[in-house]
Amino acid sequence: MSRLAVFGYGSLVSPASAALSLGRPVEPAAMVRLAGWRRRWTTFRDNRASEKTFALADGTLPLHVVGLNLERDPGCEGANGALIEVTEAEAERLDLREMRYERIDVTADVCPLPGAGDSLPRFDQVIAYTAKPHHHAPEPPPGAIVIAAYVRTVEAAFAALGPRHAELYRSTTAPPPVEPVEAELVRDAIPEGNPRSW
């Protein structure tokens, strides 16, 4: 039987967040780097026309919401993240969570963290998610925000793994391109198991 894993580089690094979608407790199989890939704030959605709409404290509806993305960059050592073993059915569930992203095969790019040796769990395939072209914006679109709860979730997930992982996350991730703000969910057509806080 083949073994499949997903490379989580943002909110999926949080076991609680991943468990929300997978419907079971989640423990990373390993912490790794993805050689030749960088993490950037270049995924966006239309806040007013998506399955979830957020409002600012004054009731304003931002035009767009920006999130993390995984982008090919052959010259970089790679973003760090978590390998989570999944079944094919669970990967299909993640496809629904990551609806603005394409599932890609990154098996050949998985590398151990510096100083961790060469021992990694053996997976037949490792997948990751990168923004679909119509949800990718190298610069934030007009009226874009980053939801502060998303930033906190990702930073807390790496911090929980220890200072080394948190520092590597910070050193391989540019700051959000717009100021993170508090936002409240005001319209909800969110599929079950998808995050509701960002």
C-alpha positions as CSV (number, residue, x, y, z in Angstrom):
1,M,0.0,0.0,0.0
2,S,1.4,3.4,-1.0
3,R,2.0,6.1,1.6
4,L,1.0,9.7,0.9
5,A,1.8,12.9,2.8
6,V,1.0,16.5,2.5
7,F,3.6,19.3,3.1
8,G,1.9,21.9,5.4
9,Y,3.7,25.2,5.3
10,G,1.0,27.5,6.8
11,S,-2.1,26.8,8.9
12,L,-1.8,23.0,8.3
13,V,1.2,23.0,10.5
14,S,-1.2,23.5,13.4
15,P,-2.4,20.1,14.5
16,A,-5.7,21.5,15.6
17,S,-6.3,23.2,12.3
18,A,-5.4,20.1,10.3
19,A,-7.6,18.0,12.5
20,L,-10.5,20.3,11.8
21,S,-10.4,19.2,8.2
22,L,-9.2,15.6,8.6
23,G,-11.6,14.8,11.4
24,R,-9.0,13.0,13.5
25,P,-6.0,13.8,15.7
26,V,-3.0,14.9,13.7
27,E,0.7,14.6,14.5
28,P,3.4,15.6,12.0
29,A,5.3,12.7,10.6
30,A,8.4,14.9,10.3
31,M,9.5,18.6,10.0
32,V,11.3,19.2,6.7
33,R,12.2,21.8,4.2
34,L,11.0,22.0,0.6
35,A,14.1,22.8,-1.5
36,G,13.5,25.3,-4.3
37,W,10.2,26.6,-2.9
38,R,9.5,29.8,-1.0
39,R,6.6,30.9,1.2
40,R,5.0,34.3,0.2
41,W,1.8,36.2,0.9
42,T,0.5,35.9,-2.7
43,T,-2.8,34.0,-2.5
44,F,-6.0,36.0,-2.5
45,R,-9.7,35.7,-2.5
46,D,-12.6,38.0,-3.2
47,N,-13.9,38.7,0.3
48,R,-17.4,39.7,-0.9
49,A,-18.0,36.8,-3.3
50,S,-16.3,33.9,-1.6
51,E,-17.8,31.2,0.6
52,K,-16.9,33.4,3.6
53,T,-17.1,37.2,4.1
54,F,-15.3,39.0,6.8
55,A,-15.9,42.5,8.2
56,L,-13.7,44.9,10.0
57,A,-14.7,46.3,13.4
58,D,-16.4,49.3,11.8
59,G,-18.5,47.0,9.6
60,T,-16.4,47.7,6.4
61,L,-16.2,44.7,4.1
62,P,-12.6,44.5,2.7
63,L,-12.4,43.7,-1.0
64,H,-9.8,41.0,-0.8
65,V,-8.2,38.6,1.8
66,V,-4.5,37.6,1.3
67,G,-2.9,34.4,2.6
68,L,0.3,32.4,2.3
69,N,1.4,30.6,-0.8
70,L,4.1,28.3,-1.9
71,E,6.1,29.5,-5.0
72,R,8.8,27.9,-7.0
73,D,12.2,29.6,-6.5
74,P,15.1,27.3,-7.7
75,G,17.7,29.3,-5.9
76,C,16.3,29.1,-2.3
77,E,17.0,26.5,0.4
78,G,13.3,26.1,0.9
79,A,10.5,26.8,3.3
80,N,10.1,24.7,6.4
81,G,7.0,22.8,7.2
82,A,5.3,19.7,8.4
83,L,4.8,16.3,6.6
84,I,1.4,14.9,7.6
85,E,0.5,11.4,6.5
86,V,-2.9,11.3,4.8
87,T,-5.0,8.8,2.8
88,E,-6.2,9.7,-0.7
89,A,-9.7,10.3,0.7
90,E,-8.2,12.8,3.2
91,A,-6.2,14.4,0.4
92,E,-9.4,15.0,-1.4
93,R,-10.8,16.5,1.7
94,L,-7.8,18.9,1.8
95,D,-8.5,19.8,-1.8
96,L,-11.8,21.2,-0.6
97,R,-10.1,23.1,2.2
98,E,-7.5,24.4,-0.2
99,M,-10.0,25.3,-2.9
100,R,-8.0,28.3,-4.1
101,Y,-4.9,26.1,-4.5
102,E,-3.7,23.4,-6.9
103,R,-2.5,20.1,-5.5
104,I,1.1,19.5,-6.8
105,D,3.6,16.7,-6.4
106,V,6.7,17.8,-4.4
107,T,8.1,14.4,-3.5
108,A,11.5,15.1,-5.1
109,D,12.0,18.4,-3.2
110,V,11.5,17.2,0.4
111,C,14.8,17.6,2.4
112,P,15.7,17.1,6.0
113,L,16.2,20.2,8.2
114,P,19.8,21.2,8.7
115,G,21.4,19.1,11.5
116,A,18.6,16.6,11.4
117,G,20.5,13.9,9.5
118,D,19.2,12.2,6.5
119,S,16.5,10.0,8.2
120,L,13.0,10.9,6.9
121,P,9.9,8.8,6.8
122,R,9.5,7.1,3.4
123,F,6.5,8.3,1.4
124,D,5.6,7.3,-2.1
125,Q,4.3,10.7,-2.8
126,V,4.3,14.1,-1.0
127,I,1.8,16.7,-2.1
128,A,1.6,20.5,-1.4
129,Y,-0.7,23.3,-2.4
130,T,0.2,26.3,-4.5
131,A,-2.2,29.1,-5.6
132,K,-4.3,28.6,-8.7
133,P,-3.3,31.3,-11.3
134,H,-6.6,33.3,-10.8
135,H,-5.9,33.4,-7.1
136,H,-2.3,34.4,-7.3
137,A,-1.2,38.0,-6.9
138,P,2.5,38.9,-6.7
139,E,1.4,42.2,-5.1
140,P,-1.7,42.5,-2.9
141,P,-4.8,43.5,-4.8
142,P,-6.8,46.7,-4.0
143,G,-8.5,46.8,-0.6
144,A,-6.6,43.7,0.6
145,I,-6.2,42.6,4.2
146,V,-4.5,39.8,6.1
147,I,-6.7,38.4,8.8
148,A,-4.8,38.6,12.1
149,A,-6.2,35.3,13.4
150,Y,-4.5,33.5,10.4
151,V,-1.2,35.1,11.2
152,R,-1.5,34.1,14.9
153,T,-2.4,30.5,14.0
154,V,0.5,30.0,11.7
155,E,3.1,31.7,14.0
156,A,1.8,29.8,17.0
157,A,2.0,26.5,15.2
158,F,5.7,27.0,14.4
159,A,6.4,28.4,17.9
160,A,4.8,25.2,19.5
161,L,7.5,23.2,17.6
162,G,10.3,25.1,19.4
163,P,12.5,28.1,18.8
164,R,14.4,26.5,15.9
165,H,11.3,26.0,13.8
166,A,9.9,29.4,14.7
167,E,13.1,31.1,13.7
168,L,13.3,29.2,10.5
169,Y,9.7,30.2,9.7
170,R,10.4,33.8,10.3
171,S,13.7,33.8,8.3
172,T,12.0,32.2,5.3
173,T,8.8,34.2,5.3
174,A,8.5,37.9,4.4
175,P,6.2,40.0,6.6
176,P,2.6,40.3,5.4
177,P,2.4,42.9,2.6
178,V,-0.5,44.7,4.4
179,E,-1.1,45.2,8.1
180,P,-2.9,42.2,9.7
181,V,-6.2,43.3,11.1
182,E,-8.9,41.8,13.3
183,A,-12.0,40.7,11.2
184,E,-15.2,39.0,12.0
185,L,-17.0,36.4,9.9
186,V,-20.3,37.9,8.8
187,R,-21.4,35.6,6.0
188,D,-20.9,31.9,6.0
189,A,-21.3,29.3,3.2
190,I,-18.2,27.4,4.4
191,P,-17.9,23.7,3.7
192,E,-17.8,21.6,6.9
193,G,-14.3,21.2,8.3
194,N,-12.9,24.3,6.6
195,P,-11.5,27.1,8.8
196,R,-13.9,29.8,9.9
197,S,-11.5,32.2,11.6
198,W,-9.8,33.5,8.5
